[in-house]
Amino acid sequence: MRNKILIVGLLFGMGVAIALDQRQRFEAPAMRWLYPGFLERLPSVTGLRLSKAGDGVDLVFDNGTWVVAQRFNYPVNDKPLFQLLDQLGRARLIEKKTALSKHHGALGLLEDASDSGSVLMFQGDTLLKPVVIGQQASTRPGTFVRFQSDDQVWLIDQALEVSAAAADWLAPSLLTINDQMIESIELSNPGEVKYRVVRDERDNWVLAATPEGRTLRYDTALTPLATTVGQLRLLDIALHDPARWVGAGSAVYQLTSSHRLTLRTAAAQEGYWLRIVVDSDEVDPSDASDATLQVKAVEPKLSLALDQVLGPSREALTRFDFRIAKRNFDDLNRSLEHFLKPQDGEEIDG
């Protein structure tokens, strides 16, 4: 029942139910649906599997939430999932193509090959047959597909874009935070001078202590430190590894709610990583280990406003390390010198 409420409710909100009903009533009888009665069958679906050339991902409806099985049941990015369901519900077989398997490769409809199509399988409803999704048509909007058990190729009227990589399906939001929620920022990175950023009487970001004889490059030079925290995007996750954080840098955001976000960052061979810790003013993150911070992290009594700031659950913050883009890593590791006007004889570092 919860599955039915979630899926049907979201699809109704997207206008799918109305569109399907109108099309089924008024379009020509010759028009065939890829999945007849898709909306009615959808509440019985308990999961989807997408596979391609040996790679694969399972999106599972678990306890009222869609999760990525290959990523420790981390929440799914709802937007592409429900876009895919929307398109499958709308998809019509508009043109019959080849039934010769020798032509499947040219249309991206082979299986288990480097240039293979993506195979979509539904769990929970055997009447929704597995379908191979191939290339998009070049002369009109649409995608070449065939049912896995059939060599017959069809062109459907939806441009489907799917991925069989688990990381591509993760909910991307990490922090939803704006400038006005931040009181101060302190950056501490290995081999660099520690510095703190505060607001002046005009509400502009300034250095709490400006080095003697130096000035900012321009008045708003420090603003990106406040905006970047709301622009972080998750690329992948891994189980928390304490060894990854030895000697890591940190950016500490003191919030107006009296809570503090400590964003620890580390560069490794496999990418750039972020660790998010929420704590109270009782703990000095510069003097505490990651384990200490996690023990003393604010747990059940976070304010509603702070709950809305955090993308991952509090359990996920403790359990996982988050891979982020290099540009996000760079923004959280800017040196003090980066924001200061060059001294005489120095070149400007853009």
C-alpha positions in Angstrom: 0.0 0.0 0.0 2.8 2.4 0.8 4.4 1.6 -2.5 1.2 2.4 -4.3 0.7 5.7 -2.5 4.3 6.8 -3.1 4.6 5.9 -6.8 1.0 6.8 -7.9 1.1 10.0 -5.9 4.3 11.2 -7.5 3.2 10.2 -10.9 -0.2 12.0 -10.5 1.8 15.0 -9.3 3.7 14.9 -12.6 0.6 14.8 -14.6 1.2 11.2 -15.8 -2.1 9.7 -14.7 -4.1 12.4 -16.6 -2.0 12.1 -19.7 -2.2 8.3 -19.8 -6.0 8.4 -19.3 -6.5 10.9 -22.0 -4.3 9.1 -24.5 -5.8 5.7 -23.9 -9.3 7.2 -24.5 -8.8 9.3 -27.5 -5.8 8.1 -29.5 -6.1 5.7 -32.5 -6.7 2.1 -31.7 -3.6 1.2 -33.7 -1.4 3.0 -31.3 0.3 0.4 -29.0 1.8 1.0 -25.6 5.2 -0.3 -24.6 3.6 -1.4 -21.3 -0.2 -1.4 -21.5 -1.8 -0.5 -18.2 1.6 0.5 -16.8 0.1 2.9 -14.2 -2.2 0.2 -12.8 0.7 -2.3 -12.6 3.2 0.0 -11.0 2.1 -0.3 -7.4 3.1 -4.0 -7.5 6.7 -3.1 -8.5 9.2 -3.7 -5.7 12.3 -2.8 -7.6 14.1 -2.2 -10.9 17.3 -3.7 -12.2 19.4 -1.9 -14.9 22.3 -3.8 -16.3 24.8 -3.1 -19.1 27.9 -5.0 -20.2 28.5 -6.7 -16.9 27.7 -3.6 -14.8 24.4 -3.4 -13.0 22.3 -1.6 -10.3 19.3 -2.6 -8.3 16.9 0.2 -7.2 14.7 -1.3 -4.5 11.6 0.0 -2.7 12.6 -0.7 1.0 10.5 0.4 4.0 8.8 3.2 2.1 12.0 4.5 0.4 13.7 3.8 -2.9 17.3 2.8 -2.3 20.4 1.7 -4.2 21.2 -1.8 -3.2 24.8 -1.7 -4.5 25.5 1.3 -2.3 24.5 0.0 1.1 20.8 0.9 0.5 21.6 4.6 0.2 18.6 6.7 -0.9 17.9 7.0 -4.7 17.9 10.3 -6.5 14.1 10.5 -7.0 14.2 12.9 -10.0 15.7 10.5 -12.7 13.9 7.5 -11.2 10.4 9.1 -11.6 11.4 10.6 -14.9 12.1 7.1 -16.2 8.8 5.8 -14.8 7.0 8.7 -16.3 8.5 8.0 -19.7 7.9 4.3 -19.6 4.2 5.0 -18.7 4.0 7.3 -21.8 6.0 5.2 -24.2 4.2 4.1 -27.4 5.5 1.7 -30.1 5.4 4.0 -33.0 7.4 2.1 -35.6 8.2 -1.5 -36.2 11.9 -2.0 -37.1 14.1 -5.1 -37.9 13.6 -8.5 -36.4 17.0 -9.7 -37.5 19.4 -10.1 -34.6 22.4 -9.3 -36.8 21.2 -5.7 -36.9 20.9 -5.4 -33.1 24.5 -4.2 -32.7 24.0 -1.2 -34.9 21.0 -0.1 -32.8 22.7 -0.6 -29.5 20.5 -3.6 -28.6 23.0 -6.3 -28.0 23.5 -7.8 -24.6 26.7 -8.4 -22.7 28.9 -6.5 -25.1 31.0 -3.3 -24.7 28.5 -1.4 -26.9 25.4 -3.2 -25.6 22.1 -1.7 -24.6 20.8 -1.4 -21.1 18.5 -4.1 -19.9 15.6 -3.0 -17.6 13.9 -5.6 -15.5 11.0 -5.1 -13.0 10.8 -6.9 -9.7 7.4 -7.7 -8.2 5.4 -7.9 -11.5 6.2 -10.7 -14.0 3.8 -9.1 -16.6 6.2 -6.2 -17.0 8.6 -7.9 -19.4 12.3 -7.1 -19.4 13.2 -4.6 -22.1 16.6 -3.8 -23.8 17.0 -0.1 -24.3 19.2 0.9 -27.2 20.3 4.0 -29.0 18.2 7.1 -29.5 16.9 7.8 -33.0 18.8 10.4 -35.0 15.9 11.8 -37.1 13.2 12.1 -34.6 12.7 11.9 -30.8 12.6 8.3 -29.7 14.6 5.2 -28.6 15.1 1.8 -30.2 14.0 -1.0 -27.8 13.2 -4.7 -27.9 11.8 -7.0 -25.3 14.6 -9.3 -24.0 12.9 -12.4 -25.1 12.2 -11.1 -28.6 14.4 -10.1 -31.6 11.8 -7.7 -32.9 13.0 -4.0 -32.6 10.6 -1.1 -32.0 11.0 2.6 -32.1 9.2 4.2 -29.1 8.3 7.9 -28.8 10.4 8.6 -25.7 14.1 9.5 -25.5 15.2 7.2 -22.7 18.5 7.9 -20.9 19.4 5.3 -18.3 22.6 4.3 -16.4 23.6 1.0 -15.0 26.2 2.6 -12.7 25.1 2.6 -9.0 26.8 5.9 -8.3 24.7 7.7 -10.9 21.5 6.9 -8.9 22.5 8.2 -5.5 20.6 11.2 -4.0 23.1 14.0 -4.7 22.2 16.6 -2.1 24.6 16.9 0.8 23.8 20.3 2.4 21.0 22.8 1.8 22.4 25.9 3.3 22.5 29.6 2.5 24.7 32.5 3.4 22.4 33.9 6.1 22.6 30.7 8.1 26.3 31.1 8.6 27.9 33.2 11.4 31.6 32.4 10.8 33.9 30.1 8.9 37.3 28.7 9.9 39.7 26.9 7.5 42.5 24.7 8.8 44.5 22.8 6.2 47.8 20.9 6.4 50.7 23.1 5.6 48.6 26.3 5.4 48.0 29.2 7.8 44.7 28.8 9.7 42.3 31.6 9.2 38.8 32.7 10.2 36.1 34.6 8.3 33.4 36.7 10.0 30.8 39.3 9.0 31.5 43.0 9.3 28.9 45.7 10.2 27.7 45.8 6.6 27.2 42.0 6.7 30.1 41.4 4.3 32.6 38.6 4.8 35.9 39.7 6.1 39.0 38.2 7.7 38.9 38.1 11.5 42.6 38.9 11.5 44.1 40.4 8.3 47.9 39.9 8.0 49.7 43.2 8.5 50.1 45.3 5.3 47.8 43.0 3.3 44.2 43.5 1.9 41.7 41.3 0.2 41.8 41.0 -3.6 38.4 42.6 -3.7 35.6 43.3 -1.3 33.6 40.1 -2.0 36.6 37.8 -2.4 35.6 35.7 0.6 31.9 35.2 -0.4 32.6 31.8 -2.2 33.5 30.3 1.1 29.9 30.8 2.2 28.2 29.8 -1.0 30.2 26.7 -1.9 28.9 24.8 1.1 25.4 24.9 -0.4 26.7 23.7 -3.8 28.3 20.4 -2.8 27.2 17.5 -4.8 27.6 13.8 -4.0 29.4 11.7 -6.6 29.7 8.4 -4.7 29.9 7.0 -1.2 32.1 4.5 0.7 32.0 3.0 4.1 33.8 5.3 6.6 37.5 4.6 6.7 39.3 6.4 9.6 42.7 6.0 7.8 41.4 8.2 5.0 41.2 11.1 7.4 44.6 11.2 8.9 46.0 14.7 8.3 42.7 15.9 6.6 41.9 19.5 6.3 38.7 21.1 7.7 36.3 23.9 7.2 34.2 24.7 10.2 30.9 26.5 9.7 29.4 28.1 12.8 25.7 28.4 12.2 23.2 30.9 13.5 21.4 27.9 15.2 24.4 27.5 17.5 25.3 24.3 15.8 28.5 23.8 13.9 29.3 21.9 10.7 32.8 20.5 10.4 33.5 19.6 6.8 36.7 17.5 6.6 38.2 16.9 3.2 40.8 14.5 2.0 42.4 13.7 -1.4 43.1 10.1 -2.3 44.0 8.1 -5.3 40.3 7.2 -5.9 39.1 10.8 -5.7 38.2 13.6 -3.3 36.3 12.9 -0.1 34.1 14.8 2.3 33.2 14.0 5.9 30.4 15.9 7.6 30.1 16.2 11.3 27.5 18.2 13.2 28.4 19.2 16.8 27.7 21.7 19.4 29.8 24.5 20.7 31.1 22.3 23.5 33.6 20.5 21.2 36.5 22.2 19.5 36.8 20.4 16.2 40.5 21.5 15.7 41.5 19.7 18.8 39.3 16.6 18.6 39.7 13.4 16.6 37.1 12.3 14.1 36.0 9.6 16.5 35.6 12.1 19.3 33.5 14.3 17.1 31.2 11.5 16.1 30.7 10.4 19.7 29.9 14.0 20.8 27.9 14.9 17.6 24.5 16.3 18.1 22.1 13.4 17.8 18.4 13.3 18.3 17.7 16.9 19.3 18.8 18.7 16.2 16.6 21.6 15.4 14.1 21.3 12.6 16.0 23.9 10.6 19.2 21.9 10.9 17.4 18.7 9.9 16.4 20.5 6.7 20.0 21.5 6.0 21.3 18.0 6.0 20.8 15.9 2.9 22.0 12.5 4.2 20.5 11.1 7.4 22.4 11.4 10.6 23.1 7.7 10.5 24.5 8.1 7.0 26.8 10.9 8.2 28.4 8.5 10.7 28.4 5.5 8.4 29.8 6.9 5.1 32.5 9.0 3.5 31.2 11.1 0.5 33.1 11.5 -2.7 32.8 15.0 -4.2 34.0 16.8 -7.3 37.6 18.3 -7.4 36.2 21.8 -7.7 34.2 21.3 -4.4 37.4 20.0 -2.7 39.4 23.0 -4.0 36.8 25.5 -2.8 37.0 24.0 0.7 40.8 24.1 0.8 41.6 27.6 -0.3 44.7 29.1 1.3 44.6 32.5 2.9 47.0 33.7 0.3 44.4 32.9 -2.4 42.2 35.7 -1.1 44.8 38.4 -0.6 46.2 40.9 -3.0 49.7 39.9 -4.2 52.6 41.7 -2.6 54.9 43.7 -4.7 56.7 41.5 -7.2 54.2 38.6 -6.9 52.1 37.4 -9.8 48.3 37.3 -9.4 47.1 33.7 -8.9 43.7 33.4 -10.6 
